[in-house]
């Protein structure tokens, strides 16, 4: 059997990863309920999928939560909170799992202005501002060390395509153009300048 083309290998690996991630939600789906904040800490997932040279096998790392008596040093909630009806409970749960002075890293979509039919299709209950995320985190017992908007180009693109024009699907061509042509320059700018708007909000907070 001939080796799979590189692009197909990447797609196959992505498909394996996507299938594995989808399987994580099986207990919640089987129970006929949405994913909750508790499910997040029970996830088993795969990482680093690798295609064999002949394209016949996929190797991957199975990752599980390693609970410690004194708690975790870091918790990551990357594009999670917007999918949960009770985001306060999720943040409190994250805090309870962290050791003292542990770090919580959050990445969420920004601005209710951008809330679109695509957001609702993706299962988003809300979008955030720096003010609303600050209130959520400080109210749950965290001290913020970083809080800022990210991705100005994404903000403008989401506003135009999904809010103004009403599209409900991403355009692969536009995504590729953005990733290759706009994002590299934008990252250089955003490393230096803290912008007043963005497609997402990024926060780093310490448990107190």
C-alpha positions in Angstrom: 0.0 0.0 0.0 1.4 3.4 -1.0 2.0 6.0 1.7 -0.8 8.5 2.2 -0.1 12.0 1.0 1.0 14.4 3.7 -2.2 16.4 3.5 -4.3 13.2 3.9 -2.2 12.1 6.8 -2.9 15.4 8.6 -6.6 15.1 7.9 -6.6 11.5 9.1 -4.8 12.5 12.3 -7.3 15.3 12.8 -10.2 13.0 12.2 -8.8 10.5 14.8 -8.4 13.4 17.3 -11.9 14.8 16.6 -13.5 11.3 17.0 -11.7 10.8 20.3 -12.7 14.2 21.6 -16.3 13.5 20.5 -16.2 10.3 22.5 -15.4 12.3 25.6 -18.9 13.6 25.7 -20.5 10.1 25.4 -21.4 9.8 29.2 -23.2 13.1 29.2 -25.0 12.4 25.9 -26.0 8.9 27.1 -27.4 10.4 30.2 -29.4 12.9 28.0 -27.8 16.0 29.6 -25.4 18.7 28.6 -21.8 18.8 29.5 -21.2 20.2 33.0 -18.2 21.7 34.7 -17.7 18.4 36.6 -17.3 16.5 33.3 -14.4 18.8 32.4 -12.3 17.3 35.2 -13.2 13.7 34.2 -12.1 13.9 30.6 -9.8 11.4 29.0 -8.4 12.5 25.7 -5.8 11.9 23.1 -2.8 14.0 22.1 0.1 14.0 19.6 -1.5 11.7 16.9 1.2 10.3 14.6 0.6 8.6 11.3 2.9 5.7 10.4 5.0 6.1 7.2 2.9 3.5 5.4 -0.3 5.4 6.4 -1.8 2.3 8.0 -1.6 3.1 11.7 -2.1 6.0 14.0 -0.2 6.3 17.3 -1.3 8.7 20.0 -0.9 9.5 23.7 -3.8 8.8 26.0 -4.1 11.6 28.5 -6.0 11.4 31.8 -6.3 13.6 34.8 -3.7 12.9 37.5 -5.3 14.0 40.8 -3.1 15.3 43.5 -4.0 15.7 47.2 -2.8 19.3 47.2 -4.6 20.1 44.0 -3.4 21.1 40.5 -1.0 24.0 39.9 -2.7 25.1 36.6 -6.2 24.8 35.1 -7.0 25.6 31.5 -10.5 26.6 30.3 -9.9 27.3 26.6 -13.2 28.0 24.8 -15.1 26.2 27.5 -17.1 28.6 29.7 -19.2 29.9 26.8 -20.6 26.4 26.4 -21.8 26.0 30.0 -25.0 27.4 31.3 -23.5 27.9 34.8 -20.1 29.4 34.1 -19.8 30.5 37.8 -20.0 26.9 38.9 -17.3 26.0 36.5 -15.0 28.7 37.7 -15.7 27.7 41.3 -15.0 24.1 40.5 -11.7 25.0 38.8 -10.7 27.0 42.0 -11.6 24.0 44.2 -9.2 21.8 42.2 -6.3 24.2 42.3 -3.8 24.4 45.1 -3.3 27.8 46.8 -1.6 30.2 44.4 -2.6 27.9 41.5 -3.2 29.5 38.1 -6.3 29.5 36.0 -6.0 30.3 32.3 -9.1 31.2 30.4 -9.8 32.0 26.7 -13.4 32.8 25.7 -15.2 34.6 22.8 -15.7 38.3 23.3 -18.5 40.9 23.0 -22.2 40.2 22.9 -22.3 42.4 19.8 -20.8 39.5 17.9 -23.3 36.9 19.2 -24.6 35.2 16.0 -26.5 32.3 14.7 -23.2 30.5 14.3 -22.5 31.0 18.0 -25.8 29.5 18.9 -25.2 26.5 16.6 -21.8 26.0 18.3 -23.6 25.9 21.7 -22.5 29.3 23.0 -24.7 30.7 25.8 -22.8 34.0 25.9 -19.8 36.1 25.0 -17.6 38.1 27.4 -16.0 41.4 27.9 -13.0 42.1 30.1 -15.3 43.6 32.6 -17.7 40.7 32.8 -14.8 38.2 33.0 -13.1 40.2 35.7 -16.3 40.2 37.7 -16.7 36.4 37.3 -13.1 35.6 38.3 -12.8 38.0 41.2 -16.2 36.9 42.5 -15.0 33.3 42.5 -11.8 34.1 44.5 -9.2 34.8 41.9 -6.7 37.7 41.4 -6.1 38.6 37.8 -2.6 39.0 36.5 -3.5 39.2 32.8 -6.8 40.3 31.2 -6.9 41.5 27.6 -8.7 41.2 24.2 -7.1 39.1 21.5 -7.6 39.0 17.7 -8.8 42.3 16.3 -8.9 40.9 12.8 -11.2 38.1 14.0 -13.4 40.7 15.6 -13.9 42.6 12.4 -14.3 39.4 10.3 -16.9 37.9 12.7 -18.8 41.2 12.8 -18.9 41.4 9.0 -19.5 37.7 8.1 -21.7 36.4 10.8 -23.5 39.4 12.3 -23.9 41.7 9.3 -24.1 39.2 6.5 -25.8 36.4 8.6 -23.6 33.5 7.5 -23.8 30.4 9.6 -20.7 28.5 8.3 -17.0 29.3 8.3 -15.3 29.8 4.9 -12.2 27.5 4.7 -10.7 29.9 2.1 -11.1 33.0 4.3 -9.7 31.1 7.3 -6.6 30.0 5.3 -6.2 33.6 4.0 -6.4 35.0 7.5 -4.1 32.4 9.0 -1.4 32.9 6.3 -1.6 36.6 5.5 -3.2 38.5 8.4 -2.5 36.6 11.6 1.3 36.7 11.5 1.3 40.5 11.3 -1.5 40.8 13.8 0.4 38.8 16.4 3.4 41.1 16.1 1.2 44.1 16.7 -0.8 42.5 19.6 2.4 41.5 21.4 3.2 45.2 21.7 -0.1 46.9 21.8 -3.1 46.1 24.1 -6.1 46.6 21.9 -9.5 47.8 23.1 -11.5 45.1 21.2 -10.9 41.6 19.9 -12.7 38.4 19.0 -11.7 36.7 22.3 -10.8 37.6 25.9 -7.7 36.0 27.4 -7.2 35.9 31.2 -4.6 34.5 33.6 -5.7 34.5 37.3 -4.3 33.3 40.6 -6.2 31.5 43.3 -6.3 33.5 46.5 
